[in-house]
């Protein structure tokens, strides 16, 4: 078949949620995401290109980093597992019947026993793209929320990733509009030097101590902020507000 006679009509995604969470089936959401418009109903998202795309590969090349950014935005806004878009099917005119994505929801709209029902879908962000580094940092943040004892490894992983991506901390701080002292403090608190048994014991040049409650909360907040800022930087956007709070 001649590819010149084909075009992508829509891409269909399912909204996945963690056990115990769901979205009100009466809730809908509409908006735009890059060169696509979207409509979500009954946990089925329909993405429609607003420009001609001849192949599924071309559509995914544009859309996948944006969908990943949307998933990361939902993680940072709602917590792990609340909202995750998973690709189901792509409709290409000239190859198959152009059925709407909505028909895929019929078998999935059963009564929910979830304990937490979300009453709105997170709107697609217009300033976030997720590449491999963003997804890595997002996973570290999600694992930290699920496993609080990963506090020290998660902080070290974040500093290591930023130093690899931007060569040094100062360049990373400039790119993310973060005070350099924030990155230095994160590295200091999560330093492995002399760390004894247990994920929360660290040694500094002055003393051996535990990470305080305020520092624990600060590290989680910093990882969340760094993940969002890295996604914005990937999208070519420098956050307007400086990141400067210390524990």
C-alpha positions in Angstrom: 0.0 0.0 0.0 1.3 3.5 -0.8 2.3 5.2 2.4 1.5 8.6 0.8 -2.2 7.7 1.0 -2.1 7.0 4.7 -2.3 9.3 7.7 -2.5 8.9 11.4 -6.0 9.5 12.6 -5.7 9.0 16.3 -3.7 7.3 19.0 -5.5 5.5 21.9 -4.1 5.3 25.4 -5.4 3.7 28.6 -5.1 5.6 31.9 -3.6 3.1 34.4 -3.9 3.6 38.1 -2.4 1.9 41.1 -4.4 -0.6 43.2 -6.8 1.3 45.4 -7.0 4.4 43.1 -9.3 5.2 40.2 -10.9 8.1 38.3 -14.6 9.0 38.5 -16.0 7.5 35.3 -18.1 10.7 34.7 -15.0 12.9 34.6 -13.7 14.0 31.2 -10.7 16.2 30.2 -9.8 18.0 27.0 -6.8 19.9 26.0 -3.7 20.0 23.7 -0.3 18.4 24.0 2.2 19.6 21.4 0.8 18.9 18.0 -2.0 16.8 19.3 -5.4 17.5 20.8 -6.7 15.1 23.5 -9.9 13.9 25.1 -10.1 11.6 28.1 -13.2 9.8 29.1 -13.7 6.6 31.1 -9.9 6.2 31.5 -9.4 6.1 27.7 -7.4 9.0 26.2 -7.7 9.9 22.5 -4.8 11.8 21.0 -5.5 13.4 17.6 -2.8 15.0 15.5 -3.4 18.6 14.5 -1.0 18.2 11.5 -0.6 15.5 8.9 1.5 12.5 10.0 1.8 9.7 7.4 3.1 7.0 9.7 2.7 5.7 13.2 6.5 6.0 13.7 6.3 9.7 12.9 3.5 10.2 15.4 5.3 8.3 18.2 8.5 10.2 17.6 6.6 13.5 18.4 4.2 12.2 21.0 6.2 9.7 23.1 8.4 12.2 24.9 5.4 14.4 25.6 3.4 11.5 27.0 6.3 10.6 29.2 6.4 14.2 30.4 2.7 14.0 31.2 3.2 10.8 33.2 6.1 12.4 35.1 3.9 15.5 35.8 1.2 13.2 37.1 3.7 11.4 39.4 4.9 14.7 40.8 1.3 16.0 41.3 -0.6 13.0 42.4 2.0 10.5 43.6 3.2 7.1 42.2 0.9 5.1 40.1 -2.1 7.5 40.2 -2.1 8.3 36.5 0.0 6.5 33.8 -0.9 6.7 30.1 -0.2 3.4 28.3 -0.5 3.1 24.5 -3.2 0.7 23.3 -3.6 1.3 19.6 -2.9 3.7 16.7 -5.5 4.2 14.0 -4.0 4.9 10.5 -6.5 5.8 7.7 -6.1 3.7 4.7 -5.1 0.6 6.6 -8.0 -0.3 8.9 -11.5 1.0 10.0 -11.1 4.3 11.9 -12.9 3.2 15.0 -12.9 5.7 17.9 -10.8 5.0 20.9 -13.9 5.1 23.1 -15.0 1.6 22.0 -12.1 0.2 23.9 -13.5 1.5 27.2 -16.6 -0.6 27.2 -15.1 -3.7 28.8 -13.1 -1.6 31.2 -15.9 0.5 32.8 -16.7 -1.8 35.7 -17.7 -0.7 39.1 -14.6 0.5 41.0 -13.7 -0.7 44.5 -11.0 1.9 44.8 -10.5 3.6 48.1 -9.3 6.8 46.4 -11.4 8.3 43.6 -9.8 11.2 41.7 -12.4 13.7 40.5 -10.2 15.2 37.7 -7.5 14.1 35.4 -4.1 15.9 35.5 -4.0 18.4 32.6 -1.2 17.8 30.1 1.8 20.0 30.9 3.0 22.4 28.2 6.5 22.7 29.6 7.7 19.2 30.3 9.4 16.5 28.1 10.8 13.3 29.6 14.0 11.8 28.2 15.9 8.9 29.8 17.5 11.1 32.4 14.1 12.6 33.5 12.6 9.1 33.7 15.5 7.9 35.8 15.2 10.8 38.2 11.4 10.4 38.3 11.8 6.7 39.2 14.2 7.5 42.0 11.7 9.9 43.4 8.8 7.4 43.1 10.9 4.7 44.8 11.8 7.1 47.6 8.1 7.6 48.3 7.5 3.9 48.3 10.7 3.0 50.2 11.7 5.8 52.6 15.0 4.1 53.4 16.2 4.9 49.9 16.6 8.5 51.0 20.4 8.5 50.8 20.8 6.4 47.6 18.1 8.6 45.8 19.9 11.8 46.7 23.3 10.4 45.6 21.7 9.2 42.3 20.3 12.6 41.6 23.6 14.4 42.2 25.5 11.8 40.0 23.0 12.1 37.2 23.2 15.9 37.2 27.0 15.9 37.2 27.1 13.5 34.3 24.5 15.4 32.3 25.8 18.9 32.9 29.5 18.1 33.5 29.6 19.8 36.9 27.2 21.1 39.6 27.6 24.8 38.7 26.5 24.1 35.1 23.6 22.0 36.4 22.5 24.7 38.8 22.6 27.4 36.1 20.5 25.2 33.7 17.9 24.4 36.3 17.9 27.9 37.9 18.9 26.4 41.2 21.1 27.9 43.9 24.4 26.1 43.7 24.3 25.7 47.6 21.2 23.5 47.1 23.1 21.0 45.1 26.1 21.2 47.4 23.8 20.6 50.4 22.1 17.6 48.8 25.5 16.1 48.0 26.7 16.8 51.6 23.7 15.3 53.3 23.7 12.1 51.1 27.5 11.7 51.0 28.5 8.0 51.5 31.8 8.9 53.1 32.1 7.0 56.4 28.4 6.1 56.3 27.8 3.3 58.9 25.1 0.7 59.0 21.6 1.9 58.1 20.5 4.1 55.2 20.1 7.2 57.4 23.6 7.4 59.1 26.2 9.6 57.5 29.6 11.0 58.4 30.6 14.6 57.7 34.0 16.0 58.3 32.8 17.2 61.7 30.6 14.5 63.1 28.6 11.3 62.6 24.9 11.9 62.8 21.5 10.9 61.5 19.6 12.7 58.9 17.1 14.9 60.6 13.3 14.9 60.0 13.6 18.4 58.3 16.4 17.1 56.1 14.4 14.1 55.1 11.5 16.2 54.0 13.8 18.6 52.3 15.6 15.9 50.3 12.2 14.6 49.0 11.1 18.1 48.1 14.4 18.7 46.3 14.2 15.5 44.3 10.6 16.3 43.3 11.7 19.9 42.2 14.8 18.7 40.4 12.7 16.1 38.4 10.3 18.8 37.3 13.0 21.3 36.4 15.0 18.7 34.5 11.8 17.9 32.4 11.4 21.6 31.8 15.1 22.0 30.8 14.6 19.1 28.4 11.7 21.0 26.9 14.0 24.0 26.4 12.5 26.0 29.2 14.4 27.5 32.2 12.3 27.7 35.3 11.5 31.3 36.2 11.6 30.9 39.9 15.0 30.3 41.5 15.3 27.2 43.7 17.1 28.3 46.9 15.5 26.8 50.0 17.8 24.9 52.3 16.9 22.7 55.3 
